[in-house]
């Protein structure tokens, strides 16, 4: 793919002030790892901004220094590259990791959430990078664990290092900077499961052998006071309404939550026939409307067990909800809906947001929902107790086409051992 900004020619770059700064500084970077190489594309791309590289290069040289041990420095950079899905940074620092003594196995394990094989402190470093990536802050617990080994100077260095390479990821990914041709067999960037969405740019997921739609959930074991028992898919008579289950336990939908977001979902409104009728000409036809802590709406269509399953009808409805949301659900309808839902729980909208831990006031929250509806930045979920195979294929196809909207199926199946029952969600994307 052609770069959006072409790197400067190496000879032209060498005579610029930025090129001269690079030549002076680079011999100290990574113990001279790049000293015998042509100037990398990252530098020659940033050099198109005449004053940016001379300002940035001393920082790049500094964070490549020895305030942090070399191995731990590369852990931070590689983890940042993986979480940012920055193939240029990953390729270059795969080589740098090997240079400072990391093994291929260790580098591969950086691109995994499995903490096995790391020392407790190395696991803490990786956790710190993850928290910076998702929340832009290190938690109290992680800070205390870092402070057991690191000085304040080193903690600040870690924060600056991760931030510097996050900035580089922004530039490299957005400018489509190619990996330098002088790199021999550059390492490929592993996909981050947290970045896999159902949008246009989703990466394909591999299905493990035997993990098809009929075998994904056949082995669930319950431990209780009398021992262990196996739960198997079964129905109840009468079946409990799925919309009641979702209304009480919206986190069953959190498996269809935004990438990198761990916030619980807040119910804004149930179907108008269940709750509050509108009297001013506005309709609200979606079975449920939820939102996450960023004000991203989740439109939910529930197909109850007793309903006649029609995949085309369910998909048509959910797409209609998404297309009509901005027109049918202006902010005053959203506000009335949230306040009525809160009233049913003996609360207010502000109190619900506070109880959920959402760092936003009610007015800002509702304005964010309204804006996201207007922009089509939303998620759609169809919930049923069981999906036919053709539905899975249609969802997968739509997921590759829709952007920024996303679409999911959530199969909420009941399991029982005769005495106990559980509802287990499975997401189809």
C-alpha positions as CSV (number, residue, x, y, z in Angstrom):
1,X,0.0,0.0,0.0
2,X,1.4,3.4,-1.0
3,X,2.4,5.7,1.9
4,X,0.2,8.7,2.5
5,X,3.4,10.7,3.0
6,X,6.4,9.6,1.1
7,X,9.7,9.3,3.1
8,X,12.3,11.8,2.0
9,X,15.1,10.5,-0.2
10,X,17.9,9.2,2.0
11,X,20.5,11.5,0.3
12,X,18.2,14.6,0.5
13,X,17.4,13.8,4.1
14,X,21.1,13.5,5.0
15,X,21.8,17.2,4.2
16,X,18.8,18.6,6.1
17,X,19.0,19.9,9.7
18,X,16.8,17.0,10.7
19,X,19.2,14.5,9.0
20,X,22.2,16.1,10.6
21,X,20.5,15.8,14.1
22,X,19.7,12.2,13.3
23,X,23.3,11.4,12.3
24,X,24.6,12.9,15.5
25,X,22.2,11.1,17.8
26,X,21.6,7.7,16.2
27,X,25.0,6.3,17.1
28,X,23.9,6.4,20.7
29,X,20.5,4.8,20.1
30,X,20.1,1.1,20.9
31,X,23.9,0.8,21.4
32,X,24.5,1.6,17.8
33,X,22.1,-1.0,16.4
34,X,21.1,1.4,13.5
35,X,24.5,3.1,13.1
36,X,25.4,1.1,9.9
37,X,21.9,1.4,8.4
38,X,20.4,3.9,6.1
39,X,18.1,6.4,7.9
40,X,14.8,4.5,8.7
41,X,11.6,5.4,7.0
42,X,10.1,6.7,10.2
43,X,12.7,9.4,10.4
44,X,12.5,10.3,6.8
45,X,8.7,10.5,7.0
46,X,8.7,12.7,10.0
47,X,11.3,14.9,8.3
48,X,8.6,16.2,6.0
49,X,7.8,18.4,8.9
50,X,11.0,20.4,9.0
51,X,11.0,21.2,12.7
52,X,9.4,18.1,14.2
53,X,12.2,15.6,13.8
54,X,14.9,17.8,15.4
55,X,12.5,18.3,18.3
56,X,11.6,14.6,18.5
57,X,14.9,13.0,17.9
58,X,16.5,13.9,21.3
59,X,13.5,12.3,23.1
60,X,13.8,9.1,21.0
61,X,17.5,9.0,21.8
62,X,16.8,9.5,25.5
63,X,14.2,6.8,25.9
64,X,16.5,4.4,24.1
65,X,19.1,5.0,26.9
66,X,19.8,3.0,30.0
67,X,17.5,4.5,32.7
68,X,15.4,1.3,32.3
69,X,17.2,-2.1,31.8
70,X,17.3,-2.9,28.1
71,X,15.2,-6.0,28.4
72,X,12.4,-4.1,30.2
73,X,12.6,-1.2,27.9
74,X,12.0,-3.5,24.9
75,X,9.1,-5.2,26.8
76,X,7.4,-1.8,27.0
77,X,8.0,-1.0,23.4
78,X,6.9,-4.3,22.0
79,X,3.8,-4.4,24.2
80,X,2.9,-0.9,23.0
81,X,3.5,-1.9,19.4
82,X,1.2,-4.9,19.8
83,X,-1.6,-3.1,21.6
84,X,-1.4,-0.3,19.1
85,X,-1.2,-2.8,16.2
86,X,1.8,-0.9,14.8
87,X,3.6,-3.3,12.4
88,X,6.6,-1.0,11.8
89,X,7.4,-0.6,15.5
90,X,6.9,-4.4,16.0
91,X,9.3,-5.3,13.2
92,X,12.0,-3.0,14.3
93,X,11.8,-3.8,18.0
94,X,11.5,-7.5,17.4
95,X,15.1,-7.1,16.0
96,X,16.0,-4.8,19.0
97,X,14.6,-7.4,21.4
98,X,16.8,-10.1,20.0
99,X,19.7,-7.7,20.1
100,X,19.3,-7.1,23.9
101,X,19.0,-10.9,24.6
102,X,15.3,-11.7,24.4
103,X,14.4,-15.0,22.8
104,X,12.0,-15.5,19.9
105,X,9.7,-17.3,22.3
106,X,9.7,-14.4,24.7
107,X,9.0,-11.9,22.0
108,X,6.1,-14.0,20.7
109,X,4.7,-14.2,24.2
110,X,4.7,-10.4,24.5
111,X,1.8,-10.6,22.0
112,X,-0.4,-12.6,24.5
113,X,-2.4,-11.9,27.6
114,X,-1.0,-15.0,29.2
115,X,1.3,-14.1,32.0
116,X,2.9,-17.6,32.3
117,X,6.6,-17.5,31.8
118,X,7.2,-13.9,32.9
119,X,8.6,-12.9,36.3
120,X,6.1,-11.1,38.5
121,X,7.8,-7.8,37.8
122,X,7.8,-8.3,34.1
123,X,4.1,-9.2,34.2
124,X,3.6,-5.9,36.1
125,X,5.4,-4.0,33.3
126,X,3.1,-5.5,30.7
127,X,0.1,-4.8,32.8
128,X,1.2,-1.2,33.1
129,X,1.4,-0.8,29.3
130,X,-2.1,-2.4,28.9
131,X,-3.6,0.0,31.4
132,X,-2.0,3.0,29.7
133,X,-3.4,1.7,26.4
134,X,-6.9,1.3,27.6
135,X,-7.3,3.9,30.3
136,X,-4.3,6.3,29.8
137,X,-3.4,5.8,33.5
138,X,-1.6,3.2,35.6
139,X,-3.8,1.8,38.4
140,X,-2.9,2.2,42.1
141,X,-2.1,-1.5,42.4
142,X,0.2,-1.6,39.4
143,X,1.9,1.7,40.5
144,X,2.7,0.1,43.9
145,X,4.1,-3.0,42.2
146,X,6.3,-0.9,40.0
147,X,7.5,1.2,42.9
148,X,8.8,-1.9,44.7
149,X,11.6,-2.1,42.1
150,X,11.6,1.2,40.2
151,X,12.6,4.7,41.4
152,X,10.3,7.6,40.6
153,X,12.7,8.5,37.8
154,X,12.3,5.0,36.3
155,X,8.5,5.1,36.6
156,X,8.4,8.4,34.8
157,X,10.7,7.0,32.2
158,X,8.4,4.0,31.6
159,X,5.4,6.4,31.2
160,X,7.4,8.5,28.7
161,X,8.6,5.5,26.8
162,X,5.2,4.0,26.3
163,X,3.8,7.5,25.4
164,X,6.6,8.1,22.9
165,X,6.0,4.9,21.1
166,X,2.3,5.4,21.1
167,X,2.9,8.7,19.4
168,X,5.1,6.9,16.8
169,X,2.3,4.4,16.3
170,X,-0.1,7.2,15.5
171,X,2.2,8.6,12.9
172,X,3.4,5.3,11.4
173,X,0.0,3.7,11.2
174,X,-1.8,6.8,9.8
175,X,0.9,7.7,7.3
176,X,1.1,4.0,6.2
177,X,4.9,4.1,6.6
178,X,6.5,1.0,5.0
179,X,8.9,-1.3,6.9
180,X,12.4,-0.5,5.7
181,X,13.6,-2.7,2.8
182,X,17.0,-3.3,4.5
183,X,15.3,-5.4,7.2
184,X,15.8,-9.1,6.6
185,X,12.6,-11.1,7.0
186,X,10.9,-8.5,9.2
187,X,8.7,-10.1,11.9
188,X,5.0,-10.0,11.3
189,X,2.8,-8.3,13.9
190,X,0.5,-10.7,15.7
191,X,-3.1,-9.6,15.9
192,X,-4.4,-8.3,19.2
193,X,-7.8,-10.1,20.0
194,X,-8.9,-6.9,21.8
195,X,-8.6,-5.0,18.5
196,X,-10.7,-7.6,16.5
197,X,-14.1,-6.0,15.8
198,X,-16.9,-6.7,13.4
199,X,-16.2,-3.5,11.4
200,X,-14.7,-3.1,8.0
201,X,-11.1,-3.4,9.1
202,X,-11.7,-6.6,11.2
203,X,-9.0,-9.3,10.9
204,X,-10.2,-12.8,10.3
205,X,-10.6,-15.0,13.4
206,X,-9.4,-18.6,13.3
207,X,-11.8,-21.2,14.6
208,X,-10.1,-24.0,16.5
209,X,-10.8,-27.5,15.4
210,X,-14.0,-28.8,16.8
211,X,-15.1,-25.3,17.9
212,X,-18.0,-25.0,15.5
213,X,-21.4,-23.6,16.5
214,X,-22.6,-27.0,17.8
215,X,-19.6,-27.7,20.0
216,X,-18.6,-24.4,21.5
217,X,-20.5,-24.9,24.8
218,X,-21.0,-28.6,25.4
219,X,-18.7,-28.9,28.4
220,X,-19.8,-26.7,31.3
221,X,-19.3,-28.1,34.8
222,X,-20.9,-26.7,37.9
223,X,-19.5,-27.0,41.3
224,X,-22.0,-27.0,44.2
225,X,-22.3,-28.2,47.8
226,X,-22.9,-31.8,46.6
227,X,-20.0,-32.0,44.2
228,X,-19.6,-31.5,40.4
229,X,-22.3,-31.8,37.8
230,X,-22.3,-31.2,34.0
231,X,-24.6,-28.7,32.5
232,X,-26.1,-29.4,29.1
233,X,-28.2,-27.3,26.7
234,X,-31.8,-27.6,27.7
235,X,-35.0,-25.7,27.5
236,X,-37.4,-24.7,30.3
237,X,-41.1,-24.7,30.5
238,X,-42.1,-22.0,30.4
239,X,-39.0,-20.3,29.0
240,X,-38.0,-17.1,30.9
241,X,-38.2,-14.1,28.6
242,X,-34.7,-13.2,27.3
243,X,-35.6,-9.5,27.5
244,X,-36.2,-9.8,31.2
245,X,-32.8,-11.5,31.7
246,X,-31.0,-8.8,29.7
247,X,-32.8,-6.0,31.6
248,X,-31.6,-7.4,34.9
249,X,-28.2,-8.5,33.8
250,X,-27.0,-6.3,30.9
251,X,-23.4,-7.4,31.3
252,X,-24.4,-10.6,29.4
253,X,-24.1,-8.2,26.4
254,X,-20.6,-7.1,27.5
255,X,-19.1,-9.8,25.3
256,X,-20.3,-7.6,22.4
257,X,-18.9,-4.5,24.1
258,X,-16.5,-2.1,22.4
259,X,-12.9,-3.2,21.7
260,X,-10.7,-2.5,24.7
261,X,-13.7,-1.4,26.8
262,X,-14.5,-3.2,30.0
263,X,-17.3,-0.9,31.2
264,X,-20.6,-2.3,32.2
265,X,-23.6,-1.5,30.0
266,X,-26.4,0.8,31.2
267,X,-30.0,0.2,30.2
268,X,-31.5,3.4,28.8
269,X,-34.8,2.1,27.6
270,X,-36.8,-1.1,27.0
271,X,-39.4,-1.6,24.4
272,X,-42.1,1.1,24.4
273,X,-44.8,-1.4,24.9
274,X,-43.1,-2.5,28.2
275,X,-42.3,0.9,29.5
276,X,-43.1,4.5,28.6
277,X,-45.3,5.3,25.6
278,X,-44.3,8.3,23.6
279,X,-47.0,10.9,23.1
280,X,-45.2,13.5,20.9
281,X,-44.9,11.6,17.6
282,X,-41.6,9.9,18.3
283,X,-41.3,6.1,18.1
284,X,-39.0,3.7,19.8
285,X,-39.2,0.3,18.2
286,X,-35.9,-1.4,19.3
287,X,-36.4,-4.0,22.0
288,X,-33.7,-2.4,24.2
289,X,-31.3,0.5,24.1
290,X,-28.1,0.3,26.2
291,X,-25.0,2.5,26.2
292,X,-21.5,2.1,27.5
293,X,-19.5,4.6,29.5
294,X,-18.4,6.5,26.4
295,X,-22.0,7.0,25.3
296,X,-21.8,4.5,22.4
297,X,-25.3,3.1,22.0
298,X,-26.0,-0.6,21.7
299,X,-29.3,-1.3,20.0
300,X,-30.7,-4.8,20.8
301,X,-33.4,-6.8,19.1
302,X,-34.5,-9.9,21.1
303,X,-36.0,-12.9,19.5
304,X,-37.7,-14.8,22.3
305,X,-37.7,-18.6,22.4
306,X,-41.4,-18.7,21.5
307,X,-41.0,-16.4,18.5
308,X,-40.9,-17.8,15.0
309,X,-37.2,-17.3,14.0
310,X,-36.7,-15.2,10.9
311,X,-33.1,-14.1,10.4
312,X,-34.0,-11.7,7.6
313,X,-36.7,-10.0,9.7
314,X,-34.5,-9.6,12.7
315,X,-31.6,-8.2,10.6
316,X,-34.0,-5.9,8.8
317,X,-35.4,-4.5,12.1
318,X,-32.0,-3.9,13.7
319,X,-30.7,-2.1,10.6
320,X,-33.9,0.0,10.5
321,X,-33.4,0.9,14.1
322,X,-29.8,2.0,13.4
323,X,-30.8,4.1,10.4
324,X,-33.7,5.8,12.2
325,X,-32.1,6.3,15.6
326,X,-30.9,9.8,15.1
327,X,-34.4,10.9,13.8
328,X,-36.6,9.0,16.2
329,X,-34.5,9.3,19.5
330,X,-33.6,13.0,20.0
331,X,-32.0,14.0,23.3
332,X,-35.3,14.8,25.0
333,X,-36.6,11.3,24.3
334,X,-33.3,9.8,25.5
335,X,-33.6,11.8,28.7
336,X,-37.2,10.8,29.3
337,X,-36.3,7.2,28.7
338,X,-33.3,7.2,31.1
339,X,-35.2,9.0,33.8
340,X,-38.2,6.6,33.5
341,X,-35.9,3.6,33.6
342,X,-34.2,5.0,36.6
343,X,-37.5,5.8,38.3
344,X,-38.5,2.1,38.0
345,X,-35.4,1.3,40.1
346,X,-36.1,4.1,42.6
347,X,-33.3,6.2,41.4
348,X,-32.4,9.0,39.0
349,X,-30.3,9.1,35.8
350,X,-27.4,10.9,37.6
351,X,-27.5,8.3,40.4
352,X,-27.5,5.4,37.9
353,X,-24.4,6.9,36.1
354,X,-22.6,7.3,39.5
355,X,-23.5,3.7,40.6
356,X,-22.1,2.4,37.3
357,X,-18.9,4.3,37.8
358,X,-19.4,6.3,34.6
359,X,-17.1,9.4,34.7
360,X,-19.6,11.7,33.0
361,X,-22.7,13.7,34.0
362,X,-26.1,12.9,32.6
363,X,-26.3,15.8,30.1
364,X,-22.9,15.0,28.6
365,X,-23.7,11.3,28.5
366,X,-27.0,11.8,26.7
367,X,-25.4,14.3,24.2
368,X,-22.8,11.7,23.5
369,X,-25.4,9.1,22.7
370,X,-27.3,11.5,20.5
371,X,-24.1,12.4,18.6
372,X,-23.1,8.8,18.2
373,X,-26.5,7.9,16.8
374,X,-26.3,10.7,14.3
375,X,-22.8,9.6,13.2
376,X,-23.7,6.0,13.0
377,X,-21.2,5.1,15.6
378,X,-23.2,2.4,17.3
379,X,-23.4,-1.3,17.9
380,X,-26.3,-3.6,17.0
381,X,-26.9,-6.9,18.7
382,X,-29.5,-9.6,17.9
383,X,-30.2,-11.8,20.9
384,X,-31.7,-15.3,20.6
385,X,-31.5,-18.6,22.4
386,X,-30.2,-20.3,19.3
387,X,-29.1,-19.1,15.8
388,X,-29.4,-21.1,12.6
389,X,-26.1,-21.5,10.7
390,X,-27.2,-19.2,7.9
391,X,-27.5,-16.4,10.4
392,X,-23.9,-16.8,11.5
393,X,-22.8,-16.4,7.9
394,X,-24.9,-13.2,7.3
395,X,-23.6,-11.6,10.5
396,X,-20.0,-12.3,9.5
397,X,-20.6,-10.7,6.1
398,X,-22.3,-7.6,7.5
399,X,-19.6,-7.3,10.1
400,X,-17.0,-7.0,7.3
401,X,-19.0,-4.3,5.5
402,X,-20.3,-2.0,8.3
403,X,-18.1,0.8,9.6
404,X,-18.1,2.6,12.0
405,X,-21.3,0.7,13.0
406,X,-20.8,-2.9,14.3
407,X,-23.2,-5.8,14.3
408,X,-23.2,-8.9,16.6
409,X,-25.4,-11.9,17.3
410,X,-25.5,-12.9,21.0
411,X,-26.7,-16.5,21.5
412,X,-28.0,-16.8,25.0
413,X,-28.5,-20.5,25.7
414,X,-29.8,-22.2,28.8
415,X,-27.8,-25.0,30.4
416,X,-29.1,-27.2,33.2
417,X,-28.3,-30.4,35.2
418,X,-31.9,-30.8,36.3
419,X,-31.5,-28.9,39.6
420,X,-29.5,-25.8,38.5
421,X,-29.5,-23.7,35.4
422,X,-27.3,-21.1,33.8
423,X,-27.5,-18.8,30.8
424,X,-24.3,-18.6,28.8
425,X,-23.7,-16.0,26.1
426,X,-21.8,-16.6,22.9
427,X,-21.0,-13.8,20.5
428,X,-21.3,-14.3,16.7
429,X,-19.4,-11.7,14.6
